[in-house]
Amino acid sequence: MDEVTDADFEAEVLGADRPVLVEFTADWCPPCRQMGPVLSAVAAEEGERLKVVQLDVDTNPETTNAYRVLSMPTFMVFRAGEPVKSMVGARPKRRLLQELSDVL
C-alpha cells in the first residue's frame, strides 16, 4: 500500500485514473494500526478497480485540513478528483468492502 503526502496528493489521488481510497492515519492511532492488514487485503483484492493509499495526518497538515479530517482513521474515496464518500473509524474488511461497493 502506497503512502501519499501533501506534495504528491494531487497527482496520486486527484489525478488517478480509478477511484482512490485514502486512509487518513497517524502512528499514534491504535485503530489505524488495526486497519493496516485490512487495507492491504482490500488493495490486493480490488487493486484493478481501486487504488488504496495512506496519508499521515501529522506530517501532511495541508491535505488533512483541506478535507477537514478530525478523527482517525478517516477513509475518503476520491473519484475524478472529487471526494465521493467518507467513513470514520475502524471496521472489518467485509464491512469496508460493502461500504465501498457503491463507488466501485
C-alpha positions as CSV (number, residue, x, y, z in Angstrom):
1,M,0.0,0.0,0.0
2,D,1.4,3.4,-1.0
3,E,1.7,6.5,1.1
4,V,0.9,9.9,-0.2
5,T,1.9,13.3,1.0
6,D,0.8,16.9,0.7
7,A,3.3,17.2,-2.2
8,D,2.0,14.4,-4.3
9,F,-1.7,14.2,-3.2
10,E,-2.9,16.0,-6.3
11,A,-1.0,13.8,-8.7
12,E,-1.5,10.4,-6.9
13,V,-5.1,10.9,-5.7
14,L,-6.9,13.7,-7.5
15,G,-5.3,12.8,-10.9
16,A,-5.8,9.0,-10.6
17,D,-7.4,7.0,-13.4
18,R,-9.5,5.0,-11.0
19,P,-11.2,5.6,-7.6
20,V,-8.8,6.1,-4.7
21,L,-9.4,5.1,-1.1
22,V,-7.4,7.3,1.2
23,E,-6.8,6.4,4.8
24,F,-6.0,9.5,6.9
25,T,-3.9,7.9,9.6
26,A,-1.4,8.5,12.4
27,D,1.3,6.4,14.0
28,W,-0.1,7.0,17.5
29,C,-3.6,5.8,16.5
30,P,-4.3,2.1,17.5
31,P,-7.4,1.7,15.3
32,C,-5.3,3.0,12.4
33,R,-2.8,0.3,13.0
34,Q,-5.6,-2.3,13.1
35,M,-6.7,-1.2,9.7
36,G,-3.2,-1.8,8.1
37,P,-3.8,-5.5,7.3
38,V,-7.4,-4.9,6.2
39,L,-6.4,-2.2,3.8
40,S,-3.6,-4.3,2.4
41,A,-6.1,-7.1,1.8
42,V,-8.5,-4.7,0.1
43,A,-5.7,-3.3,-2.1
44,A,-4.7,-6.9,-3.1
45,E,-8.3,-7.9,-3.9
46,E,-9.6,-4.7,-5.5
47,G,-6.3,-3.3,-7.0
48,E,-7.7,-3.3,-10.5
49,R,-10.7,-1.2,-9.6
50,L,-9.4,0.7,-6.6
51,K,-6.2,2.4,-5.5
52,V,-5.6,2.3,-1.8
53,V,-3.2,4.8,-0.1
54,Q,-2.4,6.2,3.3
55,L,-1.8,9.8,4.3
56,D,-0.1,10.6,7.7
57,V,-2.1,13.5,9.2
58,D,0.8,14.6,11.4
59,T,3.3,15.1,8.6
60,N,0.7,16.3,6.0
61,P,-1.4,19.0,7.6
62,E,-2.3,20.8,4.3
63,T,-4.3,17.9,2.9
64,T,-5.7,16.9,6.3
65,N,-7.0,20.5,6.9
66,A,-8.3,20.9,3.4
67,Y,-10.6,17.9,3.8
68,R,-11.4,18.8,7.4
69,V,-10.2,15.5,8.8
70,L,-10.6,15.5,12.6
71,S,-10.8,11.8,13.6
72,M,-8.6,8.9,12.8
73,P,-8.9,6.7,10.9
74,T,-10.9,8.6,8.3
75,F,-11.4,7.0,4.9
76,M,-12.3,9.0,1.9
77,V,-12.9,7.8,-1.6
78,F,-12.0,10.1,-4.4
79,R,-13.2,9.7,-8.0
80,A,-12.3,12.0,-10.8
81,G,-10.6,14.4,-8.4
82,E,-13.6,14.7,-6.0
83,P,-14.4,13.1,-2.7
84,V,-17.4,10.9,-3.2
85,K,-17.6,9.0,0.1
86,S,-16.3,9.4,3.7
87,M,-16.2,7.0,6.6
88,V,-14.8,7.3,10.1
89,G,-13.5,4.5,12.3
90,A,-12.0,1.1,12.0
91,R,-14.1,-1.7,10.5
92,P,-13.7,-5.3,9.4
93,K,-12.8,-6.0,5.7
94,R,-16.2,-7.3,4.8
95,R,-18.0,-4.2,6.1
96,L,-15.5,-1.9,4.4
97,L,-16.0,-3.7,1.0
98,Q,-19.8,-3.5,1.5
99,E,-19.5,0.3,2.1
100,L,-17.2,0.7,-1.0
101,S,-19.5,-1.3,-3.3
102,D,-21.5,1.8,-4.4
103,V,-18.3,3.7,-5.5
104,L,-16.5,0.8,-7.3
